[in-house]
């Protein structure tokens, strides 16, 4: 029977050298925080900064309406991050001049049929009674008063006044600008081939182009690419992260008279309105590895689900169609903090919640690297939970 790892982080040097693998919103945000506090930070990405799941996402901050039994710790993490979002967005605006468009209209979880209503009512009881989440049931007329273009026959909706949205692409751009302004170096299209390990500790990186990078600590924030494509880690240090394919599309509304103002979760799809008139519709959930194919079936399913909730979408032009790969862990919760290798820090596996969890991840991982303290809110999400589970089997 194997032992669970005994994670450690060495007390940082006066100006620690930190190498970060992955330039999505998580890696860029951590780089910003670390560089602003005096660390020498280098970030390496196999593609363009902000070009992976950060670019593909819809930007929803849904800590409440998705809550399910067994996810109490994840809900607490999401609620913590949700509370940090207003100050996080305001700080980015102040530092970069980029408005990430934190919209606070809330979210509607739509029930089209009586069966939908019964399912939502069952979940709502748990969310209200057990988790004490600020959710309420709206009748069909109350729902339509908020969103008059919804389908004529609906049963009602759950309203989540604290589940908001941001523009994820503007967020990635703002974090890139903020990180560079703070002194971080961002290296795009420079893939990491290996994490260098010496005497049981992460000591730097070997890049695919042959260069080596020395570091006092390494942060693994490579999203869906965090496992398999990067050598150097023993089996017990490999994060159980896989790509979960999602097809999405955007329609073009008139921004002066948008069809929607709230985020709407409908059976089979979610709809996210942007200030510029784009209406994001997503997303399929497919276990197909890194397949990037847009399929007729995937797009048709999303459009049909959106049309059943909002019939007027049939008149809107298609603006964009794309595919993203969520970093899903074995339990679909993030992997945060320490592991069996000294000075290797994990910030990956966020699945559908990377944008929501950006502020809490950025703050706690930066605090861990510079202060050596594991924040209690991320303690349930360490890699050791998977090692312990394997040992018990």
N, C-alpha and C positions, 0 to 999 in steps of 0.2 A: 504494500500500500504506500503510495507516494505521500509526501508531506506537502501541505499548503505552503506557498512561498512566504518568506519573511522579507517583505519589501522594505527597502531603505532608500533614503536620498541623502547624499553627502551634503554637509553644510556648505553653501555656495561660497565661491571666492568673492573677492571684492567686486570684480567685474566678470561674472561667470560667462563662459561661452556656451550658448545654447543653440543646438541644431534642431530644426523642426522639419519633419517630413510631412508635406502637405500644405498647400496654400489655398485651402478653402476658408470659409468664414471662421472655422475653429482655429486653424493654424495661423491665419493672419491676425485674428484677435489676440491670441496668446502672444504672438510676436510683438504686437503693439504694446500690450501691457508690460512685457518684459523689457523691451527697449526703452520705454518711457521711465522705467525704474532703474536704468543703468546697465542692463545686461547687453552683451554683444551677441546679437541674434542673427542667424542665417536661416532662411526658409528655402526649401527645395521642393519643386513640384514637377511631376512627369509631364504636365501640360501647362495650360495658361492659369495664372492665379485666378481663383474664383470660377474656374471653368467646369468643374465637375458637378456634384450634387448641389453645391451652392448656387450654381447657375440654373439648374433644372427645377429647383424647389418652387413652391407657391408662396412661401413666406408666412404661413399661418402660425399663430402663437396660441395653439389650442391645448392648454394645460387642463381644462375642465371638461369640455364636452366629450372628449375621447376616453375619459377615465373608466377603467374596468376593474372588477374584483381581482385582487392579487397584485395590483400596481400601486399600492399605497406609497411606497418609497419613491417611485417614479413620478407620481402626482405631486408629492412634496417637492421634489427637485424641480419639476416644471413650474410649480407655483412660485418657488423661490426665484427662478429665473424670470418669470413673468413680471414679478414685482420690480426687478432690476431694469426692465426694458425702457421705461420712460427716461430715466437718467442716462442709460447707455446710449440711446438715440440722441438725446440732447448733447451729450459729450462729443459724440461723433460729428454732429452738426457744428459745434463750436470749434473743433479741432480741424475739420476738413472743409467745412462749408457745404457738405453734401447732406441733403435731407433724405433719410432712408424711408420716409413716409410711413411712420407709425400711425396707423389708422385705428381709432378706438370706437367704432360703431358696434362692435361685438359680433357674435356668430349666432346664426339660426341653424338648428338641426331639424330638418324638415321631415314631417310625416305625411306622406302622400295618401296612404291607405289606412284603414283601421288596424291592419296587422302591424304596419309601421308604428302606429300610435301605441299599440300594446307593448311592442318591444321597447320603445323609448320610455314608456311609463315605468316599466320594470327596472331599466337602468337608471332612470332619474331618481327612483326611490333610494337606490344604493348610493348614488352620487350626493344626494341631499342629506340622507340620514346618517350614513357611515362616514362619508368624506367631508361633509359640511360645505359642499361647494355652492357658490352663488349662482344657481341655475333655476329657471322657472319655466312652467308650461304656459304656452300661449295658445289660445283658441285659433281656429281658422281665420276668423275675422280680425283678431288681434295681430296675427301673423301677416295677413294681407295689408293691414294698415301700415305696417312697417315696410313691406315690399309689395306694392300693388300689382306688379307684373308677374307674380307667381301664378301657377296654374289655377284654373277655376275650381277644381276639385282637390282640396287638400284637407288633411285632418287637423293640422296645427303644427306647432314646432316647439322645441326646447330652445329657450333663449339663454345664451351665455354672455353676460355683459362685460366679462373681463377677458374673453378670448378674442384677440385682435389680430392684426397682420402688419407686416412690413414688406417693402419691396426688396426681396432677397438679392437681386442683382445690384441694386444701388448700395445695399449693405456690403456686399463683397468689395465693390469699388471703394467705398468709404474706408473700410478696414485696411485695404491695400495702401491707400493714401496715408492713413494715420500711422501705419506701421513704418513706412518709408520715412515719413516726417520725423518719427521718433528715433530713427537711426538704424532700423532693421534693414537687412539686405534680403531682397526677394529674388530668387533664381528660378525663372520659368523654363519649362522644357529641359530640365536637368534632372533626370530620373535617378533615384537612389537605388543602387544595386544591393547594398549590404549595410547592415548596422555592425560596426566594428566593436568587438567585445574583447576586453583584456582583463584578466584576473576577476572574472565574474561581474564586470561592470561595463556599461555602454560607454565607449570612449570616442565615438565619432562615426563618420559615415564614409563609405566608399561609393562614389557615383558611377553611373553606367559609362561615363566618358573616361574613366580611369583616375579621376582626381580623388583625393582623400581629404576629409575634413575632420580636424580634431575638435572635440567638444567636451565640456565638463558634464553636460547632460544632453540627452536626446529625447525629443517629444515625438511620439508616433501619432500623427493626426492625418493619416492618409485616406481616411474614409473607407470606401469599399475596397481600396487597394492596400489595406493595412495588413493583409495576410496573403501569403503565397508568393507575391512578386518581390519580396524583400528578403534577402538571405541574411544569415548570421545569428538568428534567434534559435535557441533550443526549443524543442516542442512545447515545453511548459510555459514558454514566454510568447508563444504565438497567440494573438488574440483571435477568438472564433468569430471572425467577421466575414460576411459574404455579400456579394452584390444582389440587391433586390430591384429588378427592372421596373421602371414606371414610365408609361407613355402619357404625354400631356399635350394639350394644345391651347392656343389663345385665339379668341375671337375679338373683333374690333367693334366696340360700342361708340356711340356719340358721347364724348366726355361731358358735354353740356347737359345731356338728358340720359344718364346711364340707366340701364335696365335694373341694376342692383346697386345697393350701397353697403349692405352687410355681406360678410362671408356667409355662404349658404352650403351646408352639408345636406345633400339630397341622397336618396337611396341609389348607390352606384357611382356617385361622383360628388366632387365638391366644386364650388364656383367662387372665385375670388376676384372681385372688381378692383381695378387699379385706377388711380386718379387720371391717368392719361387716356382712359377709355378701353384699355385691354381688359378682357374677361378671361381669366385663367380657368381652365377646366382640367381636372385630374382626378385621380391618376390610377392607372392599372397597377396591380401588384403581381409580379411575375417572377418565378424562380427560374430564370434562364441565363444565369451567369452574366457576362458582360455583353450579351447580345444587344445591339443598338438599332435593331430593325423597327421601323414604324410599320404597324400592320393595319390592314383595313378593319379587322375585327376589333382591335383595341380602340381605334379612333371611333368606330361606329358605336361601340358600347358606351363610350364617354358621351358622345353627342346625343345618343338616345336618352341616357339618364338625365343629361342636362335639359333636353327638350321636354321631358315629362315634368320637370320642376318649373321650367321657365320657357314656355312655348315660343316666345318671340326670338329665341336664339336662332331659329331656322332662317331668319332674315339677315343675320350678321355675317360679314365676311370672315374667312379664316385668315388669321394674321401670322400664325407660326405653329408648327408641330415639332415636338422634340421627344427625346428619350433621356432619362437620367437613371443613375444607379445608386440607390440608397445603401448606406453601410449598415446592414442588419447583423446584430449579434445573435447568439443562440437563444437568448430570451428577449430579443428586440429592445433591450435597454442599453444605454451607453456603457462603455468601458472607460473608467476614469481613474487616474491616479497611478499608484505604484504597482510593480510586478516583481518577479523573481530576480531580475537583473538590477543591480544597483545603478541608479541614475538613468534608468529608462522610464519615461512617464507616458502613460496612455491617455489619449483624448480622442477616442474613436467609437464607432458602433452606434451612432446616434439615431440610426434608422430614419423615421419620419420627423424627428424632433431636433434636427441640427440647428435650425434657425431659432426656434423657441429656446433651446438650451445654450445658445451662444454666450450670453452674458454670464451665467453661473459657471459655465465651463471655463471661460477665459479667466475670470477672477480667481476661481479656486485653483486652477492649474498653475497660474502665475504665482499665487500665494504659496503653493506647495514647493515650487522650484526655488523661490527666493527666501522662503521662511522655514521650509521643511515640515510644514504642518498640513495634515490631511483634514480638510474641513468636514465636519460631521455630515453635511448634506450630501457629499459624494461618497462617503464611506461604504454605503451598500453597493456601489457600482464598481468595485475593484475587480481586477482579473482573477483574484483568488477565489471568487465565488464559483467559477467554472472548474478550477483545479480541485477545490474541496468537493464539488459534486462528483467529479470523476473518481476521486479517492474513495468516496462512500459507496460507489457502485461495485 
